[in-house]
């Protein structure tokens, strides 16, 4: 008998009986053949099956590991002080105009009537009176028959029997016209200026002072003063 095995597989079994050899009993031959078959089956079953290798995924041609640059925050610019718009109130009893800034009030004015341009922010007030503030503190009062107000420039020019009174000190100024600049807290006047204070009375052609009339200068000429 010949048995051929290749790679754990049973291909062919050939049994050859030679003439003249001692005959083998049928039962013994069958047991021998069964043992051979069982051995081959066990050998075939113990062989480990080959697993198919996974196909590798192709590597990406290009990988961008760099994160996109984030836009830089622009530095915030310092905000400039913004003046609040004028608050103009018209009632049956008259007109009220208020100026203010972040530090506080600048002026509170009243008049019998007003002609105010909302676009140019310039207007005229008749029978004008106002409270003037310096650094947010009430400093003086002013009255006149007429006043021109320029909100953009924060300036008031009063004309016609103008009277300016200091709140903190006993000082009164009268003149033909007086101009007040809220931005610089400066007051200028011209035309028959008369100043009355605790020190006495003085007259001059013009004067320059601060809003509270704490410091003032009398001038012999009003030349160069802007009305």
Secondary structure, DSSP 8 states (H G I E B T S, - for coil): -EEEEETTEEEEEE----TTS----HHHHHHHHHHHHHHHHHHHHHS-------------S----S--------------------EEEEETTEEEEEEEETTEEEEEEEESEEEEETTTTEEEEEEEEEEEEETTEEEEEEEEEEEEEETTTTEEEEEEEEEEEESSSS-EEEEEEEEEETTTTEEEEEEEEEEEETTEEEEEEEEEEETT-SSEEEES--TT---
